[in-house]
Amino acid sequence: MKFLFWLSLILLLSADLIFSQKEESEGTFSGHMFGDYFYNINRDTAISSIPNSASSGKKDLNGFQIRKIYFTYDADISKKFASRFRLDAEPETKLSNGKMGVALKDAYLKWNNVFPGSDFYFGLQPTPAFYTIVDFWGYRLLEEALLDLRKIVSSRDIAVSLKGKLDEKGVFNYWVQLGNGTDKAEFDKYKRIYAQLHLIPSESLKIIIYGDIKFMPDINYSINNVNSVKLSNDIYTADLFLGYTVRNTLRIGLEGFIQLISNGYRIISGTDPVYKTKDKFGLSVFQVYNLSPLFDIIGRYDYFDDNLNTVSRGDSRNYFIFGVSYKPNPDVSITPNILIESYENSLYNRYYNSSVTARITFFYSYHK
């Protein structure tokens, strides 16, 4: 009996020790949610057919919606290795019954300090395009960053990357990545190469220089079905961002990008098509003014032209965001805001009414 008593006691103490150690090594859960009550004050009757529109839904459509839910698990495997697993629920991910679905957002391994000052990442992960800009903007709950909003670069890729400092003070920071060019399963040999240089010359100023090359299959081109040649269809993107903070009360951001799609613009000339480079251009400027610990005043203007070629018309967009954010808690905000998008007249001088949407956006984050 004594043997059984001591054996039971040892097993209980061992189990307690094992579970206490497991508890100490467990990762952290976090995430956030945002959604709105929205009302489409104005829409053009042809809104569903207007290309490259950031607005959707008919006039007078209104209701409650959840636009994003993140659920994140971060774990330190050891001092050298860490991992992240994140799920993302949003209206675009729909189930067959119309309900909101859940998609895998992040699933990557991080190798800390793989060499001095740099970390290595493998898996489904953020791209270097606008992740840093989103953090500075601080109001993803209102709208995506410019490159994300206009679908210039995907927010995620299945890739390998290196990210770190080029100097001890952290003034010069870099992020390079090689990926499939998609967050979906890979079915071809073409890849995307990304590079970001992040300069922090002072506490007030941030400069981000970004570029990428997306390799694409060639276009088969022939005249009268003879003399077939292959034309490059690779995509080149360049982006510059300047962020300035004034006394921790005012954030000002300015971003501009250009994207060149080789032979991406097909024009019918006579009986044969002619291919030209398609030049996309975008500009975004925003300000966030911290009126008090409880209130922020937000304003943003975007300009986007899907094709700068003079033959192409009707594809430029102006987009305005105005809002006042009330933060009763550091992890909770309520933000009345208004979105306005105007459209260039079409090639045939068709005039489009501007889209106007009013919202009250609710946001909260959680950590454990």
N, C-alpha and C positions, 0 to 999 in steps of 0.2 A: 504493500500500500504506500509505504514511504517512497518507493521508487516511482510509482505512478504519480504521486503528489509532486515530487521534484521534477519529473519529466514534464508534467503539465505546466508547472511554473516556468520552466525553461522555454517551453514552446510559446507560452503567452508573452513572456518578455521578449523573445526573438521576434514574434509577430509584431509586437508593439514597436520594436526597434526598426523592423523592416518598413512598416507602414509610415512611421514618423519620418524615416529617410525618404521614402517615396513622396510624402507630402511636401517635404522641403525642396525636392527636385522637380515638382510639378511646374508646368508652365503657367502662363497668365492668359486669361480670357479678356477680350475687349471687343469693342465694336461701336457702331452708331446707327442711327435711323433718322431719316428725314422724309417728310411728306407735307402735303398742303391741303388747304381748301382753295380751289381755283375757280375762276370765272373768265370765260373767253368773251371779253367785251366786244371785240371786233375781229372779223375774219373775212377774207375774200371768198366768194362762192367757189372758187377753183383752188382753194388752199391745198387740197389733197394732191393736186397735180403740179404744184409749184415746186420745182427742183431745189435742193439745197436749202430748204426752209428749216429753221430751228423751232418753228411753231407748228402745232398740230391741232386737230379738233375743229369742229364747226363753231360758228358764232352762237353765243348763249349757252354753250355746253358748260356745265359746272358740276362740281362734286368734290368729294374727298379722295385723296390718293396717297399711297406710299410710293415714293420714288426710289428709295434705296435703303437696304438693310445690310450691314456688314456684321459678320460674326468671325472673329479672329482668335486663333490660338497660337501663341508664341512660346517656344520651349528652348531652353538652353540644354543641349545634349551634353556638352562639356565646356570647359573654358575655351576650347578651340572651335566648337561647332554649335550652331543654333539653327532653328528651323521656324518656318511660318506656314500656317494652314489657314486659309481665309475662304469663307463662303459669301456669296453675293446674291441677294434677292432683289429683283427690280421688275417693273412691268414688262420690259422688253423680253424677259425670259418667261414665256407663257407655257403653261401646260395645255394639253389637249382640251381640257374642260374650261380653259380661259383663266384659271387661277394663276397667281404669281408663282413662278418657278424659282429654283435655286441653282446657281452655277458655281463652279470652282473658279475662284478669283486668283488666289496665290497658293503655290505649293512649292517651296524652294528650300534648299539647304544653303546655309551661310557658313563659310570658313573664315573665321575671324583672324585678321592679321596673317594672311597666308604668306605675305612678306611685309616688312615694316611699313605701316601706314596704309595698307591696302587689304580689302576683303574680297573674297571670291564667292560668287553666287551661281547656283545651278538649279534650273527648274522653271516652273511657271512664275514669272516675276514682273514687276513694273519695268517699263521701258524708260530710258533717260530723257524722253521727249519733254514731259511737262510735270513730272512728279514734284520737282522742287518748286516749280512755279505755282502749282496748286497749293502747296503749303504756305507760300507767301500771300497768295490771293486770299486764302482763309475762308472763302465762302463757296466751296463746292456745293453746299446745300442749295445755293441759288442757281448755279450754272457750272458746266464743265469749263476747263481751260480751252483756249482757242483751238489748238491743234486737235484736241479730243472732240470738241463740239462739231468741228467741220470734217471729222473723220480723215484727217491728214495722216495721223500716226495712231496706231492702236495703243491703248493704255497698258497692255500686257503682251508678253511674248514668251515662248518656251525657248530658253536661251542660257548662255553662260555669260558672265560679266565680271568685270573688275571695277571696284569703286574705292577711291581713297584720296589721300592728300599727296600733293607734289612737293610740299615744303612743311617744315615743322610747325609753323604758325597757322597753317590751314588757310592761307590766302588763296592758294591755287589748288583747286580740287578737280578731280577727273572722274569720269564714268564712261567706260567703253563696254560694248555688248555685241555679241554675235548670236543671232536667233533665227528661227524659222521664218519670221515675218508675220506670224499669226499665233494666236493663243489656242488654235485648234490643232487637230492631228495633221502632221506633215505628209504630203503626198507628192512632192516634187523636190528637185535638187536646189532650188533657188533660195537664197538666204537674204537677211537684212543686217547691215552693219550700222551700229549707232555709236555716236561719240558726243560727250558733253564736257565742256570746260566751265567750271563754276568758280568765279572770282569773287572774293570777299575782301576788297581793299580796306574797308572800314566796317564798323558795326551798323552803319546807316545804309551802305550801298552793297547791292548784289548785282553781278553781271553774269548772265548765262549765255554761252555760245553753244549752239547745238547743230548737229548735222547728221544725216543718215543717207545710206544708199540701199535701195531695195532692188535687187536683181530680179528681172522678169523674163519670161520666155520671149523670144523674138517674134516679130510680126512677119508673116509671109506676104510679100507684096509682088504682084505681077501686073503687067499691062497687056490687056487682051489675052490673058491666060498664057502669056509667054514671058520669057526672061524673068522668071521668078527670083526675087532677092529677099534676103532677110533684113529686117529693120529692127534696131534696138528699141526696146520698150521699158528700159530701166527708169527708176524714179529717184530723183535727187531732192532732198529737203534740207533747207537751212533756216535757222530760227535764232533770233536775238532777243533777249529779255533784259530789261533794266528795272531793278526794284530799289526804291529809296524810302527810308523810314525817317520821319521827322519827330524827334523827341518822344518816340514810342507812342505817339498819339495819331500820327497820320502815315498811312502806307500808300505809296504811289507806284503803280506798275505800268510799264510800257513794253509791248511785245509786237514783233513783226516777223512774218515768215514768207518764204517763197518756195514753191514746189515745182520742179520741172519734170514733166512726164515725156520722155523721149518718144516722138512720133505718136503722141497720145491724142492729137486732135485730127480727126478725119474729115476732110472737106471733099465734096464731089466737084471736080473741075472737068467739064466736058463729060466724057463717058467713063473716065477713070478717077479713082479717089487719089487725093493728095494728102500726105501725112505731114503734120507740123508738130512742133513741140507745144505741149499744153502747159501754160504757165498759170499756176494758182497763186493767189496773193491774199494775205490777211494781216490785219492790224488790230490790236486790242490795247485799250488804255483804261485803267481803273484807279479808284481811290477808295480807301476805307478810313474813315475818320472816327477815332475813339472819343466820342463826346463826353463820356463818363464811364466808370466801371460797368454801368448797366446798359449803355446805349452806344451802338455804332451806326454811322451813316454811310451807306454804300452807293457808289455809282460806277457804271462801266459802259463803255462804248466799244463795239466791234464793227470792223468793216471786212467784208469777205467778197472776193471776186473769183469765181470758179474757173474763169478762162480770160486772160488779159488780151487775147487776140482781138483785134478791132472788128473782125468778121463776126465774132461771138458777142451777142448782146442779151440782156435780160437775166444775167446770172450773178449780178452783184447784190449784196445784202448789207443793210445797216441794222444793227442790233443794239438796243439800249436796255440797261437794267438799273433800276432805282429801288432802294430799300432802306428801312430803318430796323435795326436788330435790337431787341430787348433781351438781356441776359440775366434772368433772376438767379441763375446758378452758373458756375463756370462750365458745366456740362449740359446746360439746357438753354435754348434760345427760341424766341418767337419773333418772326421777321415778316412784317407786311412788305410786299414788294410788287413791282409792276414791270412787265416785259413788253417791249415794243420792237417789232421788226418791220422794216420797210423793204420794198422790192423794186429793182430797176424795171422799167418798161421792157416788154419782150421785144424780140426782133421785129415783130409785126405791129409794134407800138401798142400792144395790149397793156392797159394800166391795171395794176393790182392794188387792192386796198391793203393797208397795213394791218398786221396782226397785233392785237393788244390783249394781254392777259393780266389779270390782277390775282394775287395769291396772298395767303397767310401761311407761311412756312414754319413748321415745327421741327425742331432738331433736339436730339439728346444723344449723349455718348455714355458708355459704361465701361468699367474696368474692374477686374477681379484677379 
